[in-house]
């Protein structure tokens, strides 16, 4: 008999996606070790266990996936996930926390669990499920077989979770908005204004405007595609790296084509707005500032690969060092030396994700005193090590 516990361990060490082995629907073992807050909720497990097929998957309300392989001979089921197309953000973790009813006192550990999960395209994930099913059950199937056994349940779970709230809150009006509202929305994305975006969303919910019920699913998808293209441009204008903005655009377009009901598209659109705005907030180049601060930030952005201190920035723009520090702190609410380090770390994050430079090369390129200094600063800034972050975006 196959040692299923050891099989799960090897499986996790291969993909670094969480693996759970259930016997008679009771958890037998899981990798990695974790507390109960991050275990798959029963609502997702029930969807997987209730399907007649030996291999299935389900999509969660926060647009991640769990897969399941049933080993009928032993009444075992192997659950794998969650996986997501893009790395989890602080915003998406908040949504997940609500779904899992997590203990807020353990938020750092809860967030770290999801941050450490590698990203993976759904098609790759489904092919992995097919392979695992074949090795365990010696049964051949295709991606079409998996989709056929779960499509209805995915639609049903999303509809039950969000359709009532979406219609009551009129979230569709973010997709059917007028020109003034649209201009305001793009402004909040461009400036990384999470508070303003929240106020706008609340105002839309309270307006009680009738939903455009004449729109069919394809029309709503087309509206989503048109709006996300404009949101992507606004984010780039606000300082988000074009490579990241276009990557998000492709991922969300792929996502919306899989969704089978209008309320869920509306919910996804809200997630898109929050995701882009939050990312701009964390990578702002401050294009609307006065000339002194704008020059200072431009100099920092253009010299992240050099040893720069506050004095270097002040000398470049011909401004008194102490005056510049006070001005920066007063008008932007942040320490100038901390900002220099943050911009270096943000570039380090991009280099880890989009280049083949080693961690030591990136550390030297960004002029950190040592690789260990870079790693420590990166962990403090993003709550994840450079090695784990790179692994999460490359898998």
Buried (B, 14 or more C-beta within 10 A) or exposed (E): EEEBEEBBBEBBEEBBBBBBBBBEEEBBBBBBEBEEBBBBEEBBBEBBBEBEBBBBBBBBBBBBBBBBBBBEEEEBBBBBBBBBBBBBBEBBBEBBBEBBEBEEEBBEBBBBBBBBBBBBEBEEBBBBBBEBBBEBBEBEBEBEBBBBBBEEBBBEBBBEBBBEEBBEBBBBBBBBBEEEBEEBBBBBBBBBBBEBBEEBBEEBBEEEBEBEEEBEEEEBBEBBBEBBEEBBBBBBBBBBBEEBBEBBBEBBBEBBEEBBBBBBBBBBBBBBBBBBBBBBBBBBBBEEBEEBBBBBBBBBBEBBEEEBEBEBBBEBBEBEBEEBBEBBBEEBEEBBBEBBBBBBBBBBBBBBBEEEBEBEEBBBBBBBEEBEEBBEBBBEBBEBBBEBBBBBBEB
